[in-house]
Amino acid sequence: LWYSPQDLKPLMPIVDVLSQPDLIASLQQELVAAHRSGAIERYCMPDADGWMQCVPGLWTSTHGWNAETCMALLPTLCNTLSRDFPTTTLPFVHSGQEELSLFGIQPGGRIQPHDDGTNVRINALMSLHNCHGRWIKAGGETRTFHGDGEWIIWDASFLHEAGSAEETRD
């Protein structure tokens, strides 16, 4: 149900690159700039529970890279990872099998319990900006982000939910 990055060999090059403090700082700056410019609001749709997903994703196994979304939100991320996707040479068996997306959750926000309807993929979330106290619960166990640059990885075919503590750090 739960994994570490080391459990998933195709993920390790991505984890290694994204774990560099200078890159995390650059991505955080781009994310703040995208918010200030209104790009987050143009590309990312919040729901009533405080959950936000940026659509279309930055990269999907169906369509490849989305240059417009990449340039508007996180061009450094897309340029950095352009050689790492797809992570396999095997054929994809599901249209959403592999994707790179941007998600967010507001303080006090919640994602209701659900499963992703398939076991063909593993969800790997990296905390990028102001994620302290955000959590994922799956299989009755909760994992919490304590800082930026951390990873939570799980099999999304299990019932899971997510949320945010009321308080966030600035």
DRENPA-3360 file (N, C-alpha, C; in nm, 2 decimals, always signed):
BEGIN
1 = LWYSPQDL = +0.08/-0.12/+0.00/+0.00/+0.00/+0.00/+0.09/+0.13/+0.00 ~ +0.18/+0.13/+0.09/+0.27/+0.25/+0.10/+0.41/+0.21/+0.04 ~ +0.47/+0.31/-0.02/+0.60/+0.29/-0.08/+0.70/+0.40/-0.04 ~ +0.83/+0.37/-0.05/+0.93/+0.48/-0.05/+0.98/+0.50/-0.19 ~ +1.04/+0.61/-0.22/+1.09/+0.63/-0.36/+1.19/+0.52/-0.40 ~ +1.26/+0.46/-0.31/+1.36/+0.36/-0.34/+1.29/+0.23/-0.38 ~ +1.16/+0.21/-0.34/+1.09/+0.09/-0.38/+1.06/+0.09/-0.53 ~ +1.06/+0.20/-0.60/+1.01/+0.22/-0.73/+1.13/+0.27/-0.82;
9 = KPLMPIVD = +1.20/+0.18/-0.88/+1.32/+0.22/-0.95/+1.30/+0.33/-1.06 ~ +1.19/+0.32/-1.14/+1.17/+0.42/-1.24/+1.15/+0.56/-1.19 ~ +1.11/+0.57/-1.06/+1.08/+0.70/-1.00/+1.21/+0.76/-0.94 ~ +1.31/+0.68/-0.92/+1.43/+0.74/-0.85/+1.50/+0.85/-0.92 ~ +1.52/+0.85/-1.06/+1.58/+0.96/-1.12/+1.50/+1.09/-1.10 ~ +1.37/+1.08/-1.10/+1.28/+1.20/-1.08/+1.30/+1.25/-0.93 ~ +1.29/+1.16/-0.84/+1.31/+1.19/-0.70/+1.45/+1.26/-0.67 ~ +1.55/+1.20/-0.73/+1.68/+1.26/-0.71/+1.69/+1.40/-0.76;
17 = VLSQPDLI = +1.64/+1.42/-0.88/+1.64/+1.56/-0.94/+1.56/+1.65/-0.86 ~ +1.44/+1.61/-0.82/+1.35/+1.70/-0.75/+1.38/+1.73/-0.61 ~ +1.47/+1.65/-0.56/+1.52/+1.66/-0.42/+1.63/+1.77/-0.40 ~ +1.67/+1.83/-0.51/+1.78/+1.93/-0.50/+1.72/+2.06/-0.44 ~ +1.78/+2.10/-0.33/+1.72/+2.22/-0.26/+1.71/+2.35/-0.36 ~ +1.81/+2.37/-0.44/+1.81/+2.48/-0.53/+1.69/+2.47/-0.63 ~ +1.67/+2.35/-0.68/+1.55/+2.33/-0.77/+1.42/+2.35/-0.70 ~ +1.41/+2.30/-0.58/+1.29/+2.32/-0.50/+1.26/+2.47/-0.48;
25 = ASLQQELV = +1.36/+2.54/-0.45/+1.35/+2.69/-0.43/+1.30/+2.76/-0.56 ~ +1.36/+2.71/-0.67/+1.32/+2.77/-0.80/+1.18/+2.74/-0.83 ~ +1.13/+2.61/-0.81/+1.00/+2.57/-0.83/+0.90/+2.65/-0.74 ~ +0.94/+2.67/-0.62/+0.85/+2.75/-0.53/+0.84/+2.89/-0.58 ~ +0.94/+2.95/-0.63/+0.94/+3.09/-0.68/+0.84/+3.09/-0.80 ~ +0.85/+2.99/-0.89/+0.77/+2.99/-1.01/+0.62/+2.97/-0.97 ~ +0.60/+2.89/-0.87/+0.46/+2.86/-0.82/+0.40/+2.99/-0.76 ~ +0.48/+3.06/-0.68/+0.43/+3.19/-0.63/+0.40/+3.29/-0.74;
33 = AAHRSGAI = +0.49/+3.30/-0.84/+0.48/+3.39/-0.95/+0.35/+3.35/-1.03 ~ +0.33/+3.22/-1.05/+0.21/+3.18/-1.13/+0.08/+3.22/-1.05 ~ +0.09/+3.21/-0.92/-0.03/+3.25/-0.84/-0.05/+3.40/-0.85 ~ +0.06/+3.48/-0.84/+0.05/+3.63/-0.85/+0.00/+3.67/-0.99 ~ +0.04/+3.60/-1.09/+0.00/+3.64/-1.23/-0.14/+3.60/-1.26 ~ -0.20/+3.51/-1.18/-0.34/+3.46/-1.21/-0.34/+3.33/-1.29 ~ -0.22/+3.28/-1.32/-0.21/+3.15/-1.40/-0.27/+3.04/-1.32 ~ -0.25/+3.03/-1.19/-0.30/+2.92/-1.11/-0.46/+2.92/-1.12;
41 = ERYCMPDA = -0.52/+3.04/-1.11/-0.66/+3.05/-1.12/-0.71/+3.01/-1.26 ~ -0.63/+3.04/-1.37/-0.67/+3.01/-1.51/-0.66/+2.86/-1.53 ~ -0.56/+2.79/-1.48/-0.54/+2.65/-1.51/-0.58/+2.55/-1.41 ~ -0.61/+2.60/-1.29/-0.64/+2.51/-1.18/-0.78/+2.54/-1.12 ~ -0.85/+2.43/-1.11/-0.99/+2.45/-1.07/-1.02/+2.40/-0.93 ~ -1.05/+2.49/-0.83/-1.08/+2.44/-0.70/-1.22/+2.39/-0.69 ~ -1.24/+2.30/-0.60/-1.38/+2.25/-0.58/-1.43/+2.30/-0.44 ~ -1.55/+2.27/-0.41/-1.61/+2.33/-0.29/-1.54/+2.28/-0.16;
49 = DGWMQCVP = -1.47/+2.17/-0.16/-1.40/+2.12/-0.04/-1.26/+2.17/-0.03 ~ -1.22/+2.26/-0.11/-1.08/+2.32/-0.10/-0.97/+2.25/-0.17 ~ -1.01/+2.15/-0.26/-0.91/+2.08/-0.34/-0.90/+2.14/-0.47 ~ -0.78/+2.14/-0.53/-0.75/+2.20/-0.66/-0.67/+2.11/-0.74 ~ -0.71/+2.09/-0.87/-0.63/+2.02/-0.96/-0.61/+2.10/-1.09 ~ -0.49/+2.11/-1.14/-0.46/+2.19/-1.26/-0.48/+2.10/-1.38 ~ -0.57/+2.14/-1.46/-0.61/+2.06/-1.58/-0.59/+2.15/-1.70 ~ -0.54/+2.10/-1.81/-0.48/+1.97/-1.82/-0.35/+1.95/-1.75;
57 = GLWTSTHG = -0.31/+1.83/-1.72/-0.19/+1.80/-1.65/-0.07/+1.85/-1.73 ~ +0.05/+1.85/-1.66/+0.17/+1.90/-1.73/+0.22/+1.79/-1.83 ~ +0.20/+1.67/-1.79/+0.24/+1.56/-1.88/+0.14/+1.44/-1.86 ~ +0.09/+1.38/-1.96/+0.01/+1.26/-1.95/+0.05/+1.15/-2.05 ~ +0.03/+1.03/-2.01/+0.06/+0.92/-2.10/-0.02/+0.92/-2.23 ~ -0.13/+0.99/-2.23/-0.22/+1.00/-2.35/-0.17/+1.11/-2.44 ~ -0.13/+1.22/-2.39/-0.10/+1.34/-2.47/+0.04/+1.39/-2.47 ~ +0.12/+1.34/-2.38/+0.26/+1.39/-2.37/+0.26/+1.52/-2.29;
65 = WNAETCMA = +0.36/+1.61/-2.32/+0.37/+1.73/-2.26/+0.27/+1.84/-2.30 ~ +0.22/+1.91/-2.21/+0.13/+2.02/-2.24/+0.21/+2.15/-2.23 ~ +0.26/+2.20/-2.34/+0.35/+2.31/-2.34/+0.29/+2.44/-2.28 ~ +0.16/+2.46/-2.31/+0.10/+2.58/-2.26/+0.09/+2.58/-2.10 ~ +0.04/+2.47/-2.05/+0.03/+2.46/-1.90/+0.17/+2.47/-1.84 ~ +0.26/+2.40/-1.90/+0.40/+2.40/-1.84/+0.46/+2.54/-1.84 ~ +0.45/+2.61/-1.95/+0.50/+2.74/-1.95/+0.43/+2.84/-1.86 ~ +0.30/+2.82/-1.84/+0.23/+2.91/-1.75/+0.25/+2.88/-1.60;
73 = LLPTLCNT = +0.28/+2.76/-1.57/+0.28/+2.72/-1.42/+0.42/+2.69/-1.37 ~ +0.49/+2.60/-1.43/+0.62/+2.55/-1.38/+0.71/+2.51/-1.49 ~ +0.76/+2.61/-1.57/+0.85/+2.58/-1.68/+0.97/+2.51/-1.64 ~ +1.03/+2.54/-1.53/+1.15/+2.47/-1.49/+1.13/+2.33/-1.46 ~ +1.02/+2.29/-1.40/+0.98/+2.16/-1.37/+0.97/+2.08/-1.50 ~ +0.90/+2.13/-1.59/+0.88/+2.06/-1.72/+1.01/+2.05/-1.80 ~ +1.09/+2.15/-1.80/+1.22/+2.14/-1.87/+1.31/+2.04/-1.80 ~ +1.31/+2.04/-1.67/+1.40/+1.95/-1.59/+1.36/+1.80/-1.61;
81 = LSRDFPTT = +1.23/+1.78/-1.62/+1.18/+1.64/-1.63/+1.15/+1.59/-1.77 ~ +1.18/+1.68/-1.87/+1.14/+1.64/-2.01/+1.21/+1.51/-2.05 ~ +1.32/+1.48/-2.00/+1.39/+1.36/-2.04/+1.35/+1.24/-1.96 ~ +1.27/+1.26/-1.85/+1.24/+1.15/-1.76/+1.10/+1.09/-1.79 ~ +1.02/+1.15/-1.87/+0.89/+1.10/-1.90/+0.88/+1.06/-2.05 ~ +0.82/+0.95/-2.08/+0.76/+0.85/-1.98/+0.87/+0.77/-1.91 ~ +0.83/+0.71/-1.80/+0.93/+0.64/-1.71/+0.95/+0.50/-1.76 ~ +0.88/+0.45/-1.86/+0.88/+0.32/-1.90/+0.88/+0.31/-2.06;
89 = TLPFVHSG = +0.93/+0.21/-2.11/+0.92/+0.18/-2.26/+0.81/+0.08/-2.28 ~ +0.75/+0.03/-2.18/+0.64/-0.07/-2.19/+0.51/+0.01/-2.24 ~ +0.42/-0.06/-2.30/+0.30/+0.01/-2.34/+0.21/+0.04/-2.22 ~ +0.14/+0.15/-2.23/+0.05/+0.19/-2.12/-0.08/+0.11/-2.14 ~ -0.14/+0.06/-2.03/-0.26/-0.02/-2.04/-0.38/+0.06/-1.99 ~ -0.36/+0.18/-1.95/-0.47/+0.27/-1.90/-0.43/+0.41/-1.94 ~ -0.53/+0.49/-1.98/-0.51/+0.63/-2.03/-0.45/+0.72/-1.92 ~ -0.48/+0.69/-1.79/-0.42/+0.78/-1.69/-0.31/+0.71/-1.61;
97 = QEELSLFG = -0.24/+0.61/-1.68/-0.14/+0.53/-1.61/-0.03/+0.62/-1.56 ~ +0.02/+0.71/-1.63/+0.13/+0.80/-1.59/+0.10/+0.94/-1.63 ~ +0.11/+1.03/-1.53/+0.09/+1.17/-1.55/+0.17/+1.25/-1.45 ~ +0.19/+1.38/-1.49/+0.26/+1.47/-1.40/+0.16/+1.59/-1.39 ~ +0.11/+1.61/-1.27/+0.00/+1.71/-1.25/+0.04/+1.80/-1.13 ~ -0.03/+1.91/-1.12/-0.02/+2.00/-1.00/-0.15/+1.99/-0.92 ~ -0.13/+1.97/-0.79/-0.25/+1.97/-0.71/-0.23/+2.06/-0.59 ~ -0.33/+2.10/-0.53/-0.32/+2.19/-0.41/-0.44/+2.16/-0.32;
105 = IQPGGRIQ = -0.43/+2.20/-0.20/-0.54/+2.19/-0.10/-0.53/+2.31/-0.01 ~ -0.64/+2.37/+0.01/-0.64/+2.49/+0.10/-0.64/+2.45/+0.24 ~ -0.60/+2.54/+0.33/-0.61/+2.51/+0.48/-0.75/+2.47/+0.51 ~ -0.76/+2.36/+0.58/-0.90/+2.31/+0.62/-0.96/+2.23/+0.51 ~ -0.90/+2.22/+0.39/-0.96/+2.15/+0.28/-0.96/+2.00/+0.30 ~ -1.04/+1.93/+0.22/-1.05/+1.79/+0.24/-1.09/+1.73/+0.10 ~ -1.03/+1.61/+0.08/-1.07/+1.53/-0.04/-1.14/+1.41/+0.02 ~ -1.27/+1.39/-0.02/-1.35/+1.28/+0.04/-1.29/+1.14/+0.00;
113 = PHDDGTNV = -1.32/+1.04/+0.08/-1.27/+0.91/+0.05/-1.31/+0.86/-0.08 ~ -1.22/+0.80/-0.16/-1.24/+0.75/-0.29/-1.13/+0.65/-0.33 ~ -1.14/+0.58/-0.43/-1.03/+0.51/-0.49/-1.02/+0.55/-0.64 ~ -0.91/+0.52/-0.70/-0.89/+0.56/-0.84/-0.94/+0.46/-0.94 ~ -1.01/+0.36/-0.89/-1.07/+0.26/-0.98/-0.98/+0.17/-1.06 ~ -0.85/+0.17/-1.04/-0.76/+0.09/-1.11/-0.64/+0.07/-1.02 ~ -0.57/-0.04/-1.05/-0.44/-0.06/-0.98/-0.32/-0.06/-1.07 ~ -0.34/+0.02/-1.18/-0.23/+0.02/-1.28/-0.13/+0.13/-1.25;
121 = RINALMSL = -0.16/+0.21/-1.15/-0.06/+0.32/-1.12/-0.04/+0.34/-0.97 ~ +0.06/+0.40/-0.94/+0.10/+0.44/-0.80/+0.09/+0.59/-0.80 ~ +0.04/+0.65/-0.69/+0.04/+0.79/-0.68/+0.16/+0.83/-0.60 ~ +0.23/+0.93/-0.65/+0.35/+0.98/-0.58/+0.34/+1.13/-0.57 ~ +0.32/+1.18/-0.45/+0.30/+1.32/-0.42/+0.43/+1.38/-0.36 ~ +0.48/+1.49/-0.41/+0.59/+1.56/-0.35/+0.53/+1.70/-0.30 ~ +0.57/+1.73/-0.17/+0.53/+1.85/-0.12/+0.62/+1.96/-0.18 ~ +0.56/+2.07/-0.23/+0.64/+2.17/-0.30/+0.64/+2.30/-0.22;
129 = HNCHGRWI = +0.52/+2.34/-0.18/+0.52/+2.47/-0.12/+0.41/+2.48/-0.01 ~ +0.44/+2.51/+0.11/+0.35/+2.53/+0.22/+0.26/+2.41/+0.25 ~ +0.32/+2.29/+0.25/+0.24/+2.16/+0.26/+0.24/+2.11/+0.40 ~ +0.31/+2.18/+0.50/+0.31/+2.13/+0.63/+0.17/+2.10/+0.69 ~ +0.15/+1.98/+0.73/+0.02/+1.95/+0.79/-0.08/+1.89/+0.69 ~ -0.04/+1.89/+0.56/-0.13/+1.82/+0.46/-0.11/+1.67/+0.48 ~ -0.21/+1.59/+0.46/-0.21/+1.45/+0.49/-0.28/+1.36/+0.39 ~ -0.24/+1.24/+0.38/-0.31/+1.14/+0.30/-0.34/+1.02/+0.39;
137 = KAGGETRT = -0.46/+0.97/+0.38/-0.50/+0.85/+0.46/-0.54/+0.74/+0.37 ~ -0.48/+0.62/+0.38/-0.51/+0.51/+0.30/-0.50/+0.38/+0.38 ~ -0.59/+0.29/+0.36/-0.58/+0.16/+0.44/-0.58/+0.18/+0.59 ~ -0.64/+0.29/+0.63/-0.65/+0.32/+0.78/-0.53/+0.38/+0.84 ~ -0.43/+0.41/+0.76/-0.31/+0.48/+0.81/-0.29/+0.61/+0.74 ~ -0.25/+0.71/+0.82/-0.23/+0.85/+0.78/-0.09/+0.88/+0.77 ~ -0.05/+0.94/+0.66/+0.09/+1.00/+0.64/+0.07/+1.15/+0.62 ~ +0.16/+1.22/+0.69/+0.16/+1.37/+0.69/+0.28/+1.43/+0.63;
145 = FHGDGEWI = +0.27/+1.54/+0.56/+0.38/+1.61/+0.51/+0.43/+1.70/+0.63 ~ +0.56/+1.71/+0.65/+0.61/+1.79/+0.76/+0.70/+1.91/+0.70 ~ +0.72/+1.90/+0.57/+0.80/+2.01/+0.51/+0.80/+1.99/+0.36 ~ +0.86/+2.09/+0.30/+0.87/+2.09/+0.15/+0.98/+1.99/+0.10 ~ +0.95/+1.93/-0.01/+1.05/+1.83/-0.07/+1.03/+1.69/-0.02 ~ +0.92/+1.66/+0.06/+0.89/+1.53/+0.10/+0.80/+1.45/+0.00 ~ +0.81/+1.32/+0.01/+0.73/+1.24/-0.08/+0.64/+1.15/+0.00 ~ +0.51/+1.13/-0.05/+0.42/+1.03/+0.00/+0.37/+0.95/-0.12;
153 = IWDASFLH = +0.39/+0.82/-0.12/+0.37/+0.74/-0.23/+0.28/+0.62/-0.19 ~ +0.17/+0.59/-0.26/+0.08/+0.49/-0.22/+0.00/+0.43/-0.34 ~ -0.05/+0.32/-0.32/-0.14/+0.25/-0.43/-0.28/+0.31/-0.42 ~ -0.31/+0.39/-0.52/-0.44/+0.46/-0.52/-0.56/+0.38/-0.55 ~ -0.54/+0.24/-0.57/-0.66/+0.16/-0.59/-0.72/+0.13/-0.45 ~ -0.65/+0.16/-0.34/-0.71/+0.15/-0.21/-0.79/+0.28/-0.18 ~ -0.89/+0.27/-0.09/-0.97/+0.38/-0.05/-0.88/+0.48/+0.02 ~ -0.88/+0.60/-0.03/-0.79/+0.71/+0.03/-0.86/+0.84/+0.03;
161 = EAGSAEET = -0.81/+0.92/+0.12/-0.86/+1.06/+0.13/-0.75/+1.15/+0.17 ~ -0.77/+1.28/+0.16/-0.66/+1.37/+0.19/-0.72/+1.50/+0.26 ~ -0.64/+1.57/+0.33/-0.68/+1.69/+0.39/-0.57/+1.78/+0.44 ~ -0.61/+1.88/+0.51/-0.52/+1.98/+0.55/-0.55/+2.03/+0.69 ~ -0.45/+2.04/+0.77/-0.47/+2.10/+0.91/-0.52/+2.24/+0.89 ~ -0.59/+2.29/+0.98/-0.65/+2.43/+0.97/-0.54/+2.53/+0.96 ~ -0.43/+2.51/+1.03/-0.32/+2.61/+1.03/-0.21/+2.57/+0.93 ~ -0.16/+2.67/+0.87/-0.04/+2.65/+0.78/+0.07/+2.74/+0.81;
169 = RD = +0.19/+2.71/+0.78/+0.30/+2.81/+0.81/+0.31/+2.90/+0.69 ~ +0.35/+3.02/+0.71/+0.37/+3.12/+0.60/+0.51/+3.12/+0.54;
% end
